[in-house]
């Protein structure tokens, strides 16, 4: 009997896995056979999505922030995931570092230095600032903070809250569609769940491939800066294979033995790099610009979250920044929400929201303030023309040009490449495990998906990442994010509808 139950728990969700595999394989094949066609198609699709869905993406993202944070101030915030007697599986420190590194990917590592330079040199009309001015500098840093803090973590938290409550407190299966069970007739539920899982698997495979591709470009740029070898297709492939081996090994070891260990290493490296720059870089300038930018972040958050090219024909800033980033966070939300739910047993809803929104946002604000301040001071003072350097060598090389201005440049480059490597490993580890869960049926919060599924998805996303950067580099990477954001945004709308319309019935037993 026990064996039969275990077999049921580890059953593969073939109806979702097969179509997802077919689409992912087709994408890989298209990349191999027609790299230029793939790149052109992605860029065309990006323009269409931005034109017709841009305003929706931005407004819905803001609504998610308000609703999710608002829940923490209600009586529902007192509910404990798993019941009143549940005890946490992780200490607060372990919970924070695993959640932070599992969700952070290469985002702030890649964009915290390069993005502010773009906004500093080419601010949108909505910023009301001249290029390379004081106003442009403050806008640039505050806008980067907006892009990489509250919005994305609110999306992940909303998803994780719905999944976690149902799994821990109501005995539902660990699934991104568990909220539909009981709302739909059984046959219709199975059909809809299969469609959602298949779509989500395709979307997240593409999204992780995007982030992995960005990381490969940055690591290769660092190794080229160290004059170890040139950044090329062969070097990207080598790094891709090594990285895939590391995160697959970690994923097979599990959260307690693999992911938590790597997450601690990443966090230690992040803190070390920030302290090094603060101690040996333009400390006063970084502090002054960081505080002023944080002030604009607080004061103009809503306005600057909704910048669109109104009455500015031809401006592509919103498409290239606000809309693309928001769409990418939608893509990650369901799967990363499931990942966060796995870490949250024994925590209250309020703790869950604040640990997964406020804590990582605070960390990212500090990180962005330090590195953006360093980059802008370097440009403003004339020490190094970062803007020209980015245009010539690509955004992935920005950080390494800044290292040349600090003591221990070569050492810092090596450390940063390690940070990118392990940060990618933690993100891919976390998502590979949750993709395996999405490909399985009837898993509870204490069950583990088949290892074969982890291996399959690990191989799929590493291959797709290589195809992406070969077919068009960062342009293709960013284009794909926006396209696959539409179906996952729809799923988050269903999460919010469920939370707002069913909350009284769901939580009545706890009061």
C-alpha positions as CSV (number, residue, x, y, z in Angstrom):
1,X,0.0,0.0,0.0
2,X,2.8,2.4,1.0
3,X,4.6,1.6,-2.3
4,X,1.5,2.4,-4.2
5,X,1.1,5.7,-2.4
6,X,4.7,6.6,-3.1
7,X,4.2,5.7,-6.8
8,X,1.2,8.0,-6.9
9,X,3.1,10.8,-5.3
10,X,6.0,10.7,-7.9
11,X,3.8,10.2,-11.0
12,X,4.9,12.4,-13.9
13,X,2.4,15.0,-15.2
14,X,2.8,13.8,-18.8
15,X,0.0,16.0,-20.2
16,X,2.0,19.1,-19.2
17,X,5.6,17.7,-19.6
18,X,5.2,16.5,-23.2
19,X,3.9,19.7,-24.8
20,X,6.4,21.7,-22.7
21,X,9.3,19.5,-23.9
22,X,8.1,19.7,-27.5
23,X,8.0,23.5,-27.4
24,X,11.4,23.8,-25.6
25,X,13.0,21.3,-28.0
26,X,11.5,23.2,-31.0
27,X,13.0,26.5,-29.7
28,X,16.4,24.8,-29.3
29,X,16.2,23.4,-32.8
30,X,15.2,26.7,-34.3
31,X,18.1,28.4,-32.6
32,X,20.5,25.8,-34.0
33,X,19.1,26.0,-37.6
34,X,18.3,29.7,-37.9
35,X,19.9,31.9,-35.3
36,X,19.2,35.2,-37.2
37,X,15.5,34.3,-37.8
38,X,15.1,33.6,-34.1
39,X,16.6,36.9,-33.0
40,X,14.6,38.9,-35.5
41,X,11.3,37.2,-34.5
42,X,11.9,37.9,-30.8
43,X,12.6,41.6,-31.4
44,X,9.4,41.9,-33.6
45,X,7.3,40.2,-30.9
46,X,8.8,42.5,-28.3
47,X,7.5,45.6,-30.0
48,X,4.0,44.2,-30.3
49,X,3.8,43.1,-26.7
50,X,5.1,46.5,-25.4
51,X,2.6,48.4,-27.6
52,X,-0.5,46.5,-26.6
53,X,0.2,45.2,-23.1
54,X,2.7,47.7,-21.6
55,X,0.2,49.8,-19.6
56,X,-1.5,46.6,-18.3
57,X,1.8,45.2,-17.1
58,X,2.7,48.3,-15.1
59,X,-0.7,48.9,-13.6
60,X,-1.2,45.3,-12.5
61,X,2.3,45.2,-11.0
62,X,1.5,48.2,-8.8
63,X,-1.8,46.6,-7.8
64,X,0.0,43.4,-6.7
65,X,2.3,45.5,-4.5
66,X,-0.6,47.3,-2.8
67,X,-2.6,44.1,-2.2
68,X,0.3,41.9,-1.0
69,X,1.7,44.5,1.5
70,X,-1.8,45.4,2.6
71,X,-2.5,41.8,3.6
72,X,0.3,42.0,6.1
73,X,-1.5,44.7,8.0
74,X,-4.7,42.8,8.4
75,X,-5.7,40.0,10.8
76,X,-4.8,37.5,8.2
77,X,-1.2,38.4,8.8
78,X,-1.3,36.5,12.1
79,X,-2.1,33.1,10.5
80,X,0.8,30.6,10.7
81,X,1.6,28.5,7.7
82,X,1.1,24.9,8.8
83,X,-1.1,25.7,11.8
84,X,-0.5,27.2,15.2
85,X,1.7,24.4,16.3
86,X,3.9,24.4,13.2
87,X,7.6,25.0,13.7
88,X,9.9,26.6,11.1
89,X,12.1,24.3,9.0
90,X,14.9,26.9,8.7
91,X,16.4,29.6,11.0
92,X,15.7,33.2,10.0
93,X,19.3,33.6,8.6
94,X,19.1,30.4,6.5
95,X,15.6,31.4,5.4
96,X,16.7,34.8,4.3
97,X,19.9,33.8,2.4
98,X,18.2,30.9,0.6
99,X,15.1,33.0,-0.4
100,X,17.3,35.9,-1.4
101,X,19.7,33.9,-3.6
102,X,17.0,31.6,-5.0
103,X,15.2,34.6,-6.4
104,X,17.9,37.1,-7.1
105,X,19.5,35.3,-10.1
106,X,21.8,37.7,-12.1
107,X,19.4,40.6,-11.9
108,X,21.2,43.1,-9.6
109,X,24.6,41.6,-10.4
110,X,24.2,42.5,-14.1
111,X,22.1,45.6,-14.0
112,X,23.1,47.5,-10.8
113,X,26.1,49.1,-12.5
114,X,25.1,49.2,-16.2
115,X,21.4,50.3,-16.0
116,X,22.0,53.6,-14.0
117,X,24.5,54.6,-16.7
118,X,21.9,54.2,-19.4
119,X,19.4,56.3,-17.4
120,X,22.1,58.9,-16.6
121,X,23.0,59.3,-20.2
122,X,19.6,58.8,-21.8
123,X,16.8,59.7,-19.3
124,X,13.2,59.4,-20.6
125,X,11.1,62.5,-21.1
126,X,9.2,61.5,-17.9
127,X,12.3,62.1,-15.8
128,X,12.4,65.8,-16.8
129,X,16.1,65.7,-16.5
130,X,18.9,66.6,-18.9
131,X,21.5,63.9,-19.8
132,X,24.4,63.6,-17.3
133,X,22.8,66.1,-14.9
134,X,22.3,65.9,-11.2
135,X,18.6,65.2,-11.7
136,X,19.4,62.5,-14.2
137,X,21.8,60.9,-11.7
138,X,19.3,60.8,-8.9
139,X,16.6,59.5,-11.3
140,X,18.9,56.8,-12.7
141,X,19.7,55.3,-9.3
142,X,16.1,55.6,-7.9
143,X,14.7,54.0,-11.1
144,X,17.1,51.1,-10.8
145,X,15.9,50.6,-7.2
146,X,12.3,50.6,-8.4
147,X,13.0,48.0,-11.1
148,X,14.8,45.6,-8.8
149,X,13.1,45.7,-5.5
150,X,9.5,45.8,-4.3
151,X,7.7,44.9,-7.5
152,X,9.3,41.6,-8.3
153,X,9.2,40.4,-4.7
154,X,5.6,41.3,-4.3
155,X,4.7,39.1,-7.3
156,X,6.7,36.1,-5.9
157,X,5.1,36.6,-2.5
158,X,1.6,36.8,-3.8
159,X,2.1,33.5,-5.6
160,X,3.8,31.8,-2.7
161,X,1.2,33.0,-0.3
162,X,-1.7,31.3,-2.2
163,X,0.3,28.1,-2.8
164,X,1.7,27.9,0.8
165,X,-1.6,28.5,2.6
166,X,-3.4,25.9,0.6
167,X,-0.6,23.3,0.9
168,X,0.2,23.8,4.6
169,X,-3.1,24.8,6.1
170,X,-5.6,23.0,3.8
171,X,-3.8,19.9,2.8
172,X,-3.8,20.7,-0.9
173,X,-1.1,19.3,-3.2
174,X,2.0,21.5,-3.8
175,X,1.0,22.9,-7.1
176,X,0.6,26.3,-8.8
177,X,-3.0,25.3,-9.7
178,X,-4.1,23.9,-6.3
179,X,-6.3,27.0,-5.8
180,X,-8.6,25.8,-8.7
181,X,-9.3,22.5,-7.1
182,X,-12.8,22.6,-5.8
183,X,-13.7,25.7,-7.9
184,X,-14.0,23.7,-11.1
185,X,-15.6,20.4,-11.9
186,X,-13.0,17.6,-11.6
187,X,-12.6,16.9,-15.3
188,X,-12.4,20.5,-16.2
189,X,-9.9,21.1,-13.3
190,X,-7.6,18.4,-14.6
191,X,-7.8,19.9,-18.1
192,X,-7.2,23.5,-17.0
193,X,-4.4,22.4,-14.6
194,X,-2.6,20.6,-17.4
195,X,-2.8,23.6,-19.7
196,X,-1.5,26.0,-16.9
197,X,1.4,23.6,-16.0
198,X,2.4,23.1,-19.6
199,X,2.4,26.9,-20.2
200,X,4.2,27.7,-17.0
201,X,6.9,25.1,-17.7
202,X,7.5,26.6,-21.2
203,X,7.6,30.1,-19.8
204,X,9.9,29.5,-16.9
205,X,12.2,27.4,-19.1
206,X,12.6,30.4,-21.3
207,X,12.9,32.8,-18.4
208,X,15.6,30.8,-16.7
209,X,17.4,30.5,-20.0
210,X,17.3,34.2,-20.3
211,X,18.9,34.8,-16.9
212,X,21.4,32.1,-17.4
213,X,22.4,33.6,-20.8
214,X,22.9,37.0,-19.1
215,X,25.1,35.4,-16.5
216,X,27.2,33.5,-19.1
217,X,27.9,36.7,-21.0
218,X,29.0,38.4,-17.8
219,X,31.3,35.6,-16.6
220,X,32.8,35.3,-20.1
221,X,33.4,39.1,-20.1
222,X,35.2,38.8,-16.7
223,X,37.4,36.0,-17.9
224,X,38.2,38.0,-21.0
225,X,39.1,40.9,-18.8
226,X,41.5,38.7,-16.9
227,X,43.0,37.7,-20.3
228,X,42.3,34.0,-19.6
229,X,40.4,33.5,-22.9
230,X,38.3,35.5,-25.4
231,X,34.6,35.8,-25.0
232,X,33.2,33.6,-27.8
233,X,30.7,30.9,-28.5
234,X,33.1,28.2,-27.4
235,X,33.8,29.9,-24.0
236,X,30.1,30.4,-23.4
237,X,29.5,26.7,-24.0
238,X,32.3,25.7,-21.6
239,X,31.0,28.0,-18.8
240,X,27.5,26.8,-19.5
241,X,28.5,23.1,-19.1
242,X,30.4,23.7,-15.9
243,X,27.6,25.8,-14.4
244,X,25.0,23.2,-15.4
245,X,27.0,20.5,-13.6
246,X,27.2,22.5,-10.4
247,X,23.6,23.5,-10.0
248,X,22.3,20.1,-11.0
249,X,24.6,18.5,-8.3
250,X,23.3,21.0,-5.8
251,X,19.7,20.4,-6.8
252,X,20.1,16.7,-6.4
253,X,21.5,17.2,-2.9
254,X,18.5,19.2,-1.8
255,X,17.8,22.5,-0.1
256,X,19.4,21.7,3.3
257,X,22.7,20.3,1.9
258,X,23.1,22.0,-1.4
259,X,21.2,25.2,-1.9
260,X,21.7,26.6,1.7
261,X,25.4,26.1,1.5
262,X,25.8,27.8,-1.9
263,X,23.5,30.7,-0.7
264,X,25.6,31.4,2.3
265,X,28.7,31.7,0.0
266,X,26.9,34.1,-2.3
267,X,25.7,36.3,0.5
268,X,29.1,36.5,2.0
269,X,30.6,37.5,-1.4
270,X,27.9,40.2,-1.9
271,X,28.6,41.7,1.5
272,X,32.4,41.6,1.0
273,X,32.2,43.4,-2.4
274,X,29.9,46.1,-1.0
275,X,32.2,46.8,2.0
276,X,35.3,46.9,-0.3
277,X,33.7,49.5,-2.5
278,X,32.5,51.6,0.4
279,X,35.9,51.5,2.1
280,X,38.1,52.1,-0.9
281,X,35.8,53.9,-3.4
282,X,34.1,57.3,-3.4
283,X,32.4,56.7,-0.1
284,X,30.9,60.2,0.4
285,X,29.6,60.5,-3.1
286,X,28.0,57.0,-2.9
287,X,26.3,57.8,0.4
288,X,25.0,61.2,-0.7
289,X,23.7,60.0,-4.0
290,X,22.2,56.8,-2.5
291,X,20.3,58.8,0.2
292,X,18.9,61.3,-2.4
293,X,18.0,58.5,-4.7
294,X,16.2,56.6,-2.0
295,X,14.3,59.8,-1.2
296,X,13.1,59.9,-4.8
297,X,12.3,56.2,-4.6
298,X,10.0,56.7,-1.7
299,X,8.4,60.0,-2.9
300,X,7.9,59.2,-6.6
301,X,7.5,55.4,-6.5
302,X,4.0,55.3,-8.1
303,X,4.7,57.9,-10.7
304,X,8.0,56.4,-11.8
305,X,6.6,52.9,-11.8
306,X,4.1,53.9,-14.5
307,X,6.3,55.9,-16.9
308,X,5.0,55.4,-20.5
309,X,5.8,57.3,-23.7
310,X,2.8,59.6,-23.6
311,X,3.1,62.3,-26.3
312,X,6.7,61.3,-27.0
313,X,6.7,59.6,-30.4
314,X,9.5,57.2,-31.0
315,X,10.7,57.0,-27.4
316,X,11.5,53.4,-26.5
317,X,12.6,53.8,-22.9
318,X,9.5,52.4,-21.3
319,X,9.6,49.4,-23.7
320,X,13.2,48.7,-23.0
321,X,13.1,49.1,-19.2
322,X,9.9,49.4,-17.2
323,X,7.8,47.0,-19.4
324,X,10.5,44.4,-20.1
325,X,11.5,44.1,-16.4
326,X,7.9,43.9,-15.2
327,X,7.1,41.2,-17.8
328,X,10.1,39.2,-16.7
329,X,9.0,39.2,-13.1
330,X,5.6,38.0,-14.1
331,X,7.3,35.0,-15.7
332,X,9.2,34.0,-12.6
333,X,6.3,34.6,-10.2
334,X,4.5,31.2,-10.1
335,X,7.5,29.0,-9.9
336,X,9.5,31.2,-7.5
337,X,6.3,31.6,-5.4
338,X,6.2,27.8,-5.2
339,X,9.9,27.8,-4.1
340,X,9.3,30.4,-1.4
341,X,6.3,28.4,-0.1
342,X,8.5,25.4,0.4
343,X,10.7,27.5,2.8
344,X,7.9,29.0,4.8
345,X,6.4,26.3,7.1
346,X,6.0,27.6,10.6
347,X,6.0,31.3,9.6
348,X,3.1,33.7,9.9
349,X,1.7,35.3,6.8
350,X,3.0,38.6,8.0
351,X,6.5,37.2,8.4
352,X,6.3,35.6,5.0
353,X,5.4,38.8,3.3
354,X,8.0,41.0,5.0
355,X,10.8,38.5,4.7
356,X,10.1,38.0,1.0
357,X,9.4,41.6,0.1
358,X,10.9,44.1,2.6
359,X,14.1,42.2,3.5
360,X,15.4,41.4,0.0
361,X,14.3,44.9,-1.2
362,X,16.4,46.5,1.5
363,X,19.4,44.4,0.5
364,X,19.0,45.2,-3.2
365,X,18.6,49.0,-2.4
366,X,22.0,49.0,-0.6
367,X,23.6,47.0,-3.4
368,X,22.3,49.3,-6.1
369,X,23.2,52.5,-4.1
370,X,26.8,51.3,-3.8
371,X,27.5,50.1,-7.3
372,X,25.4,52.7,-9.1
373,X,27.0,55.5,-7.1
374,X,30.4,54.2,-8.0
375,X,29.5,54.0,-11.7
376,X,28.0,57.5,-11.8
377,X,30.8,59.1,-9.9
378,X,33.3,57.6,-12.3
379,X,31.4,59.0,-15.3
380,X,30.6,62.4,-13.7
381,X,34.2,63.1,-12.5
382,X,35.7,62.1,-15.8
383,X,37.8,59.3,-14.3
384,X,36.5,56.9,-16.9
385,X,33.9,57.3,-19.7
386,X,31.7,54.4,-18.6
387,X,29.0,55.3,-21.1
388,X,31.5,55.0,-24.0
389,X,32.9,51.8,-22.5
390,X,29.4,50.2,-22.3
391,X,28.6,51.1,-25.9
392,X,31.8,49.6,-27.1
393,X,32.1,46.5,-25.0
394,X,28.5,45.8,-23.8
395,X,26.8,46.2,-20.5
396,X,28.2,42.9,-19.1
397,X,31.6,44.5,-19.0
398,X,30.7,47.6,-17.0
399,X,31.6,46.1,-13.6
400,X,35.0,45.0,-14.7
401,X,35.9,48.5,-15.9
402,X,35.0,49.9,-12.5
403,X,37.2,47.3,-10.8
404,X,40.3,48.8,-12.6
405,X,39.8,51.9,-10.5
406,X,40.0,50.1,-7.2
407,X,42.8,48.3,-5.4
408,X,43.0,44.6,-6.0
409,X,41.3,44.9,-9.4
410,X,42.2,41.3,-10.6
411,X,41.2,39.8,-7.2
412,X,37.8,41.7,-7.3
413,X,37.2,40.4,-10.9
414,X,37.8,36.8,-9.8
415,X,35.5,37.3,-6.7
416,X,32.7,38.9,-8.8
417,X,32.8,36.1,-11.4
418,X,32.5,33.6,-8.5
419,X,29.5,35.6,-7.2
420,X,27.8,35.5,-10.6
421,X,28.6,31.8,-11.0
422,X,27.2,30.8,-7.6
423,X,24.2,33.2,-7.8
424,X,23.3,31.6,-11.1
425,X,23.7,28.1,-9.5
426,X,21.4,29.0,-6.6
427,X,18.7,30.4,-8.9
428,X,18.9,27.5,-11.4
429,X,19.0,25.0,-8.4
430,X,15.8,26.5,-6.9
431,X,13.9,26.7,-10.2
432,X,15.0,23.3,-11.5
433,X,13.5,21.7,-8.4
434,X,10.2,23.6,-8.7
435,X,10.0,22.8,-12.4
436,X,10.3,19.1,-11.5
437,X,7.5,19.6,-9.0
438,X,5.3,21.3,-11.7
439,X,6.0,18.2,-13.9
440,X,4.8,15.8,-11.2
441,X,1.4,15.0,-9.7
442,X,0.1,14.8,-6.2
443,X,3.2,16.0,-4.4
444,X,2.8,17.3,-0.8
445,X,5.1,19.8,0.8
446,X,7.3,17.0,2.2
447,X,7.7,15.0,-1.0
448,X,10.5,15.2,-3.5
449,X,10.0,15.1,-7.3
450,X,11.8,12.5,-9.4
451,X,15.5,13.2,-9.9
452,X,15.2,12.4,-13.6
453,X,12.9,15.5,-14.0
454,X,15.5,17.7,-12.3
455,X,18.2,16.4,-14.7
456,X,16.0,16.9,-17.7
457,X,15.0,20.5,-17.0
458,X,18.6,21.3,-16.0
459,X,19.9,20.1,-19.3
460,X,17.0,21.9,-21.2
461,X,17.6,25.3,-19.7
462,X,21.4,25.2,-20.1
463,X,21.0,24.3,-23.8
464,X,18.4,27.0,-24.3
465,X,20.6,29.6,-22.6
466,X,23.4,28.9,-25.0
467,X,21.1,29.1,-28.0
468,X,19.8,32.5,-26.8
469,X,23.1,34.2,-26.5
470,X,24.4,32.7,-29.8
471,X,21.3,33.9,-31.6
472,X,21.3,37.5,-30.5
473,X,23.0,38.1,-27.2
474,X,21.3,40.3,-24.7
475,X,18.7,41.7,-27.2
476,X,17.2,38.2,-27.7
477,X,17.4,37.5,-24.0
478,X,15.4,40.7,-23.1
479,X,12.9,40.2,-25.9
480,X,11.9,36.7,-24.9
481,X,11.1,37.9,-21.3
482,X,8.3,40.2,-22.5
483,X,6.7,37.7,-24.8
484,X,6.3,35.0,-22.2
485,X,5.1,37.5,-19.5
486,X,1.6,37.5,-20.9
487,X,0.4,34.0,-19.9
488,X,2.0,34.2,-16.4
489,X,0.5,37.6,-15.8
490,X,-2.9,36.0,-16.4
491,X,-2.1,33.3,-13.8
492,X,-1.3,36.0,-11.2
493,X,-4.6,37.7,-11.9
494,X,-6.3,34.4,-10.9
495,X,-4.2,34.3,-7.8
496,X,-5.2,37.8,-6.8
497,X,-8.9,37.1,-7.6
498,X,-8.8,33.9,-5.5
499,X,-7.1,35.7,-2.5
500,X,-9.5,38.6,-2.5
501,X,-12.8,36.7,-3.1
502,X,-12.1,33.6,-1.1
503,X,-10.1,35.0,1.9
504,X,-13.0,35.0,4.3
505,X,-13.9,31.4,3.6
506,X,-10.3,30.2,3.6
507,X,-9.3,31.7,6.9
508,X,-12.6,31.5,8.8
509,X,-11.5,28.5,10.8
510,X,-8.5,30.4,12.2
511,X,-10.6,33.1,14.0
